[in-house]
Amino acid sequence: MTASVDERLARWVAEDFGLALVSAVPVGYGADPTAELWRATTPDGGDYAVKLSGGGTPAGLFVTAQLVRQGVPGIVAPLTTASGEVCTVHEGRRLSVVPWASDERALGGGMHAAHWRAYGEVLAATHAATVTDELAGLPREDHTHAAIGAAVREMDRRLRGVDDRSADPWTRAVAAHWREWADDLAILLDRVDRLGVELRSRPVDLVVCHGDPHLGNLLLGPDGRVWLIDWDDAVLAPRERDLMFVVGGVLAFAPVTPAQQAAFFDGYGPVELDPVRLAYHLGVRALDDIGSWAGDVADAGRSEADRVRALKIVAGLLSPVGLVGLARQALRDLGRWDG
């Protein structure tokens, strides 16, 4: 063990997973503030993602282990302990170890048609996976979103009431964005509420979904290979819950082109999508994102860098290619938007 390895982390990994670490370099990306991630190396040159997670559940680890057993491509299974556990707990956080798949992220711009096809193949195989007893315990989409709706309404009350004379610059800026879009956000929430009521009365087949398969969670390899990572939001849901990330795009700074969408569905295969479910999931995601990121901007306890980044994301969500606009257009296409 070298000085470049945190001795406590190395001891836990050795005792729990039987791996000796010679290095462990912190990895900066990731949106979970309760998590720490390292790229760790063993004496034989093996690379692993070592993660301490403070939030959520270990469901993503169980899912990936199950899917790999079922032969789903593009997924890396976690290592297990001698007793078969996919994670252990230290100081209130979960420790997990997963083989390092790739350094190349899809958002880096190197995604070609073969990668899009492989991306489609991964999601198709995921959606076709058998729901075993272990997977049956995943959260189930029930087309309710009460917590998100309550958070958006509270954020609306808060930002409409900002005093521009005393608020800090970031809070003033996000309040200005919110006020400009407040009427549209209110309409969006109302329409999503109505769609939720409609969809709760309609039967649907629930499949294993990643829940957040945007390009930030996709790694690229040679010959068009891809790996889908970060399964913390795995859920049993209609396939539209995942496919909106390709049909709708979701990321304002990385819109999906028609050619990319076509390559994806070459890999995924033919499918008839329900436009009502797509509109619902786009709307829920838009409301969740705008409320969450606006709250980060207005949080005086966060660093200036975090608040500036969050403000840029809010501006992207409200841009012509942003998620709020995509959700609004999906509702217009359904004839459900009269604002």
Beta strands, then each sheet from edge to edge (+ up, - down):
strand 1: 23-26
strand 2: 36-41
strand 3: 47-53
strand 4: 88-90
strand 5: 93-99
strand 6: 104-105
strand 7: 207-209
strand 8: 218-220
strand 9: 226-228
strand 10: 235-237
sheet 1: 1+ 2- 3+ 5- 4+
sheet 2: 6+ 8- 9+
sheet 3: 7+ 10-
end
